[in-house]
Amino acid sequence: MYTAFFDLDGTLTNPKPGITRCIQYALERLGYPVPHEDDLVWCIGPPLHASFKEFVGTDELAHRALELYRERFRDVGLYENEVYAGIEETLSAVAASGRRMFVATSKPKIYADRIIEHFDLGRHFEHVFGSELDGTRADKAELLAYALGQTRVDPARAVMIGDRSHDVTGARKNGMTAIGVLYGYGTLTELTEAGAHHLCAAHPDVVPHCAVLAGSP
């Protein structure tokens, strides 16, 4: 039976207001131009340190920007977020076959846990895997390797479901099946070029894909 790993941002929840406003806050505090929130959606999903470096140019300033981001995110931005409509039904349908389910997100685990708890999604998942505040396991391939080891799941019998290229490449590097979802923040081109095995226009489409995989020899 296949084990399902779900990304968080752009897959289970829509975090755009919280993430973009916290990026704006950090850039403003550092005295940098503040882009419109619609021009910041490319930052949703990938590790934020690398995204901030695109704006500020150095690791040192990117680290400071991330500190400022978290200053607002931990109490305000974290809750400027919403669960995608119908995601509860999709998760229940995926779980109906009895398969194991986990969250695997580049977001720090301390925040991911609070988001999952806030939206009462924890009952669907055995565990939430996330990065550490110091950046450990922010890389999706590293995170998934760690999660597979901790759960003792055979990667050949595991699927990663996410909306960005790093979800797909992380899965493929670990020998997992990669399902790209198109309702989040990754484009069709991004997910295709990354090598997604399957693409889903809406999250209910994940269910039949998982059913087919579960029935594979």
DASUL-V371102 format. One record per residue. N is the residue number from 0. SS is DSSP state (helix for helix, strand for strand, loop for the rest). PSI is psi in whole degrees, 0 to 359 (999 if undefined). Layout:
BEGIN
((N	SS	PSI) (N	SS	PSI))
END
This chain:
BEGIN
((0	loop	140) (1	loop	145) (2	strand	136) (3	strand	127) (4	strand	126) (5	strand	134) (6	loop	166) (7	loop	288) (8	strand	125) (9	loop	0) (10	loop	309) (11	loop	322) (12	strand	159) (13	strand	102) (14	loop	13) (15	helix	309) (16	helix	313) (17	helix	314) (18	helix	312) (19	helix	322) (20	helix	326) (21	helix	325) (22	helix	316) (23	helix	317) (24	helix	313) (25	helix	315) (26	helix	321) (27	helix	317) (28	helix	329) (29	helix	356) (30	loop	20) (31	loop	157) (32	loop	143) (33	loop	109) (34	loop	159) (35	loop	150) (36	helix	328) (37	helix	340) (38	helix	6) (39	helix	4) (40	helix	338) (41	helix	343) (42	helix	350) (43	loop	114) (44	loop	297) (45	loop	162) (46	loop	132) (47	helix	331) (48	helix	315) (49	helix	323) (50	helix	316) (51	helix	326) (52	helix	330) (53	helix	328) (54	helix	319) (55	helix	343) (56	loop	334) (57	loop	156) (58	helix	322) (59	helix	313) (60	helix	325) (61	helix	322) (62	helix	317) (63	helix	320) (64	helix	321) (65	helix	322) (66	helix	316) (67	helix	320) (68	helix	311) (69	helix	333) (70	helix	319) (71	helix	324) (72	helix	320) (73	loop	336) (74	loop	338) (75	loop	300) (76	helix	329) (77	helix	326) (78	helix	358) (79	loop	72) (80	loop	154) (81	strand	147) (82	strand	138) (83	loop	136) (84	loop	129) (85	loop	359) (86	helix	329) (87	helix	316) (88	helix	321) (89	helix	314) (90	helix	320) (91	helix	322) (92	helix	320) (93	helix	322) (94	helix	343) (95	loop	332) (96	loop	356) (97	loop	6) (98	loop	154) (99	loop	146) (100	strand	137) (101	strand	159) (102	strand	137) (103	strand	105) (104	strand	146) (105	strand	346) (106	strand	144) (107	strand	136) (108	helix	324) (109	helix	326) (110	helix	319) (111	helix	318) (112	helix	317) (113	helix	322) (114	helix	313) (115	helix	319) (116	helix	316) (117	helix	321) (118	loop	8) (119	loop	42) (120	loop	351) (121	helix	333) (122	helix	343) (123	helix	344) (124	loop	142) (125	loop	323) (126	strand	156) (127	strand	121) (128	strand	128) (129	strand	179) (130	strand	175) (131	loop	161) (132	loop	336) (133	loop	4) (134	loop	353) (135	loop	130) (136	loop	23) (137	loop	332) (138	loop	129) (139	helix	325) (140	helix	318) (141	helix	318) (142	helix	315) (143	helix	324) (144	helix	317) (145	helix	314) (146	helix	318) (147	helix	320) (148	helix	317) (149	helix	325) (150	helix	350) (151	loop	37) (152	loop	136) (153	loop	119) (154	helix	333) (155	helix	346) (156	helix	31) (157	strand	148) (158	strand	139) (159	strand	128) (160	strand	116) (161	strand	172) (162	loop	357) (163	loop	164) (164	helix	325) (165	helix	336) (166	helix	317) (167	helix	311) (168	helix	324) (169	helix	318) (170	helix	312) (171	helix	323) (172	helix	336) (173	loop	8) (174	loop	24) (175	loop	162) (176	strand	135) (177	strand	122) (178	strand	120) (179	strand	133) (180	strand	137) (181	loop	0) (182	loop	354) (183	loop	229) (184	loop	2) (185	loop	149) (186	loop	167) (187	helix	316) (188	helix	314) (189	helix	312) (190	helix	324) (191	helix	313) (192	helix	331) (193	helix	341) (194	loop	29) (195	loop	134) (196	loop	327) (197	strand	151) (198	strand	140) (199	strand	125) (200	loop	329) (201	loop	156) (202	loop	331) (203	loop	337) (204	helix	344) (205	helix	327) (206	helix	306) (207	helix	327) (208	helix	315) (209	helix	326) (210	helix	318) (211	helix	315) (212	helix	318) (213	helix	331) (214	loop	358) (215	loop	152) (216	loop	999))
END
